[in-house]
């Protein structure tokens, strides 16, 4: 992967260097990435990946033919494209490609003088281990990303991930300490830097949303449902992927607390979203929802949603 990036950056040998004054503003490419992330909320990952790869290659190639601060900015923007490719690959169920793209993102960022993405990559890797049910590895990776040199936003996102790892392990005290740390760090993130924002921008209060997620893993589904309901109301209508992700976790918490019919009502529209914006990570919670609902197979509302559930899971039953 490293040799591939090196080859791309060296591919400008036959071209005249482009000076800062001749280069289109780097902000243009950042805006394109922002718009692609919006598209990624309502399009399938498989549809997004070719477009993202093409654009990442374009930005990297342009960086190879550019000098000065423009080259630096383009490399950092290319790194953010690669990081988002990693997320889309994970959503598409391709964990190996996700990890490779994240590693490439780190290399591009470092070539542009940005070391923050290397720390954020640990947070991304911790998400993979979290969905694989590996609490100790999730905690270890998240803690590694929280060293003092990392910016507050990265440390805050890492603390959130650490909290999820502790919740998975059943350690409520450690989970709550990590959530408090995350809230303080993200509140301190007031740097209006020009670079694309790392992590989700679709949540009004990401720490509270993660808290609701953790409460379910800690065996407190009623509390989890209350928190998740409040936070899900704040998600923008266009953010279908985010609405499905956290809304289905809300439905799961409702089911675990015995509110089966309300769980079904909450999940009905979200399962329809999943046919438009499929997500390998969200399917993890859909499988858990399937197990919860299976205890109430005789309920007519549950029976009515079995075909939609089967369609999402691809079981054909």
ABEGO torsion letter per residue (X at the ends): XAAAAAAAAAAAAABBBBBAAABBBAAAAAAAAAAAAAAAAABBAAAAAAAAAAAAAAAAAAAAABBEAAAAAAAAAAAAAAAAAAAAAAAAGBAAAAAAAAAAAAAAAAAAGBAAAAAAAAAAAAAAAAAAGBAAAAAAAAAAAABAABBAAAAAAAAAAAAAAAAAAGBAAAAAAAAAAAAAAAAABABBBABBBBEBAABABAAAAAAAAAAAAAGBAAAAAAAAAAAAAABBAABAAAAAAAAAAAAAAAAAAGBAAAAAAAAAAAAAAAAABBBAAAAAAAAAAAAAAAAAAABAAAAAAAAAAAAAAGAGX
